[in-house]
Amino acid sequence: MWGKTEAEKQDLYFVIAFLGLIVLAEVALTFESPAAGTSVHMITLFGLIIVASILSSRRELSRLLVSLTLIPLIRLFSISTPYWPFADTLIWLTVITVPMLVAAFATIHVQNLKRSDYGFVLGPLRLLPVQVGIMLLGIPLGFMEYAILAPEPWVTDFALGTVILGILVIMFGTGVSEELVFRGILLHNSSALMSWPASILYTTVIFTAMHIGFFSIADLVFVFFVGLFFAYSAYKTGTLLGVIGCHTLLNIMLFMVAPFIL
């Protein structure tokens, strides 16, 4: 995965250490207190900024550490944003999605990433049927996760405008934003330091850690394997198109459809 030089070993220590801090922060947030989780995320954020600055000459490591700042930033903003009554979950998700996308595209701009680097391309036309197949897998996956979590619905008013709003918010708030961060920016930057299998595993562990708050071991296992599938699909196809569609359909089934038919 890494070479055997001292600098490459240090790169390994840094990326694993910050991975551990992110996991610790999510565990503290879920099982200890919001204050504890917030503190660890803040330490992680400032640590990433400081180390990335000090080691800016090690370009690949510095770029990965800078992109990792998106994780504590996302969580800290979501924690600090008042959570309105559950019926207004879509409003809350909209509020936290905007800065998440702004931060992601700011990172892309600062690092001068090309659209092909983070998967915002159509991909080869011959793979379009594969992309459609990946998207449609979101339907059974959504019902599978509902069988695990059985969450309350995000939409209870089935007026056309409300349904369209729900679909758009879920698409941008989960499908686009999360895939851009995890299977776009982080996967690209981690692959500069690691082999592709290692970078897929690394980003998937972070993605899984962000779901600890659902209080379900079964869901963590489910999310882990779905994350591996998303990352592998993005790597093999060179585009986020299929996984954005799959992620979007998964959450539409989970929060808008399954609660009313199962």
C-alpha positions in Angstrom: 0.0 0.0 0.0 2.7 2.5 1.0 6.4 2.4 0.3 8.9 1.7 3.0 10.6 5.1 3.4 10.3 6.9 6.7 8.2 9.7 5.1 5.7 7.1 3.7 5.5 5.4 7.1 4.7 8.8 8.7 2.0 9.3 6.0 0.4 6.0 7.1 0.5 7.0 10.8 -1.2 10.4 10.1 -4.0 9.1 8.0 -4.8 6.2 10.4 -4.6 8.5 13.4 -7.1 11.0 11.9 -9.3 8.1 10.9 -9.2 7.0 14.5 -10.1 10.5 15.7 -13.1 10.7 13.4 -14.4 7.4 14.6 -13.8 8.4 18.2 -15.6 11.6 17.7 -18.7 9.8 16.3 -18.6 7.3 19.2 -18.4 10.1 21.8 -21.1 12.0 20.1 -23.4 9.0 20.1 -22.7 7.3 23.4 -21.1 10.0 25.6 -22.5 13.5 25.0 -22.8 16.1 22.2 -20.2 18.2 24.1 -17.7 15.3 24.0 -18.2 14.5 20.4 -18.0 18.2 19.4 -14.8 18.6 21.3 -13.1 15.6 19.5 -14.4 16.8 16.1 -12.9 20.3 16.8 -9.6 18.8 17.9 -9.6 16.7 14.7 -10.5 19.7 12.5 -7.7 21.9 13.9 -5.3 19.0 13.9 -5.9 18.3 10.2 -5.4 22.0 9.4 -2.2 22.3 11.4 -0.6 19.1 10.1 -1.6 19.8 6.5 0.0 23.2 6.8 3.2 21.9 8.4 3.5 19.1 5.8 2.4 21.1 2.8 5.5 20.0 0.9 4.2 16.4 1.0 1.6 17.2 -1.5 -0.5 14.0 -1.6 -0.7 13.7 2.2 -1.5 17.4 2.6 -4.3 17.3 0.0 -5.9 14.3 1.7 -5.7 15.9 5.1 -7.3 19.1 3.7 -10.1 17.1 2.2 -10.6 15.2 5.4 -11.5 18.5 7.1 -14.9 18.2 5.3 -15.9 15.4 7.7 -15.6 17.3 11.0 -16.9 20.5 9.3 -20.0 18.7 8.2 -20.7 17.1 11.6 -20.0 20.3 13.5 -22.4 22.3 11.3 -25.1 19.7 11.6 -24.7 19.6 15.4 -24.9 23.4 15.7 -28.0 23.7 13.5 -31.2 23.5 15.5 -33.1 20.3 14.6 -36.7 21.3 14.0 -39.6 18.9 14.6 -39.3 15.7 12.7 -41.9 16.7 10.1 -39.5 19.4 9.0 -36.5 17.1 8.6 -36.3 18.1 4.9 -35.9 21.8 5.9 -33.1 20.9 8.3 -31.4 18.7 5.6 -31.7 21.6 3.1 -30.1 24.0 5.6 -27.0 21.8 6.3 -26.7 20.7 2.6 -25.9 24.1 1.3 -22.7 24.7 3.4 -21.7 21.1 2.8 -21.7 21.6 -1.0 -20.0 25.0 -0.7 -17.2 23.5 1.4 -16.9 20.5 -1.0 -16.6 22.8 -4.1 -14.3 25.1 -2.3 -12.0 22.2 -1.7 -12.2 21.2 -5.4 -11.4 24.8 -6.4 -8.4 25.1 -4.0 -7.0 21.7 -5.0 -7.7 22.5 -8.7 -9.4 19.1 -9.2 -10.8 18.3 -12.6 -14.4 17.0 -13.0 -13.0 13.6 -14.0 -11.0 13.5 -10.7 -14.1 13.6 -8.6 -16.5 11.8 -10.9 -18.7 14.6 -12.1 -18.6 13.3 -15.7 -21.0 11.1 -17.7 -18.5 8.4 -18.2 -18.2 6.1 -21.2 -21.4 5.7 -23.2 -20.9 1.9 -23.3 -21.3 1.9 -19.5 -24.6 3.8 -19.4 -26.6 0.5 -19.0 -24.3 -0.4 -16.1 -25.0 3.1 -14.5 -28.7 2.5 -14.8 -28.4 -0.9 -13.2 -26.4 0.6 -10.3 -29.0 3.3 -9.9 -31.9 0.8 -9.8 -30.2 -1.2 -7.1 -31.1 1.7 -4.8 -34.7 0.4 -4.7 -34.1 -3.0 -3.1 -31.3 -1.5 -0.9 -33.7 1.1 0.4 -36.2 -1.6 1.4 -33.4 -3.7 3.0 -32.3 -0.8 5.1 -35.8 0.0 6.1 -36.1 -3.6 7.4 -33.2 -2.8 9.7 -34.0 0.7 10.9 -37.7 1.3 10.2 -37.4 5.1 10.5 -40.2 7.5 10.6 -41.1 9.0 7.1 -39.6 12.3 6.1 -42.7 13.2 4.0 -46.3 12.8 5.2 -48.0 15.2 2.9 -48.3 13.7 -0.6 -49.1 16.9 -2.4 -47.1 16.9 -5.7 -45.0 19.9 -4.6 -44.1 18.3 -1.3 -43.1 15.0 -3.0 -41.0 16.8 -5.6 -39.3 18.9 -2.9 -38.6 15.7 -0.9 -37.0 14.0 -3.9 -34.8 17.0 -4.7 -33.7 17.5 -1.1 -32.8 13.9 -0.7 -31.0 13.9 -4.0 -28.8 16.9 -3.2 -28.6 16.4 0.6 -27.5 12.7 0.4 -27.0 11.5 -3.1 -25.0 14.4 -4.6 -23.3 15.9 -1.5 -22.3 12.6 0.2 -21.1 11.0 -3.0 -19.1 14.1 -3.9 -17.3 14.1 -0.6 -16.8 10.4 0.0 -16.6 8.7 -3.5 -15.4 11.9 -5.2 -12.9 14.1 -3.3 -11.8 11.7 -0.6 -11.6 8.6 -2.8 -9.5 10.5 -5.4 -7.1 12.1 -2.8 -6.7 8.9 -0.8 -5.8 6.9 -3.9 -2.8 9.2 -4.4 -1.4 7.7 -1.2 -2.8 4.2 -1.2 -3.6 1.4 -3.5 -7.2 1.6 -4.9 -8.4 -1.3 -2.6 -6.9 0.5 0.4 -8.5 3.9 -0.5 -11.8 2.2 -1.1 -11.6 0.6 2.4 -10.4 3.8 4.0 -13.2 6.1 2.7 -15.8 3.4 3.4 -14.7 3.1 7.1 -15.1 6.9 7.4 -18.5 6.8 5.7 -19.6 3.9 8.0 -18.5 5.8 11.1 -20.8 8.7 10.2 -23.7 6.3 10.7 -22.9 5.2 14.2 -25.6 7.6 15.5 -28.3 5.2 14.2 -27.6 2.9 17.1 -27.6 -0.2 15.0 -24.8 -2.8 14.5 -26.8 -4.3 11.7 -27.1 -1.0 9.9 -23.4 -0.3 10.3 -22.7 -3.6 8.6 -25.2 -2.8 5.9 -23.7 0.7 5.4 -20.2 -0.7 5.3 -21.0 -3.0 2.4 -23.1 -0.5 0.6 -20.2 2.0 0.9 -17.8 -0.6 -0.5 -20.1 -1.1 -3.4 -20.5 2.6 -4.1 -16.7 3.2 -3.9 -15.9 0.2 -6.2 -18.6 1.3 -8.7 -17.3 4.8 -8.8 -13.7 3.5 -9.3 -14.6 1.1 -12.1 -16.9 3.4 -14.0 -15.0 6.7 -13.5 -18.2 8.5 -12.7 -20.5 9.3 -9.7 -23.6 9.1 -11.9 -24.7 5.6 -10.9 -23.9 5.9 -7.2 -25.6 9.3 -6.9 -28.7 7.8 -8.4 -28.5 4.6 -6.3 -27.9 6.6 -3.1 -30.8 8.9 -3.9 -33.2 6.1 -4.7 -32.1 4.2 -1.5 -33.0 7.1 0.7 -36.3 7.8 -1.2 -37.3 4.2 -0.6 -36.1 4.4 3.0 -37.7 7.7 4.1 -40.6 8.3 1.6 -41.9 5.0 0.3 -41.2 2.0 2.5 -42.7 3.5 5.7 -46.1 3.5 3.9 -46.1 0.1 2.3 -44.3 -2.1 4.8 
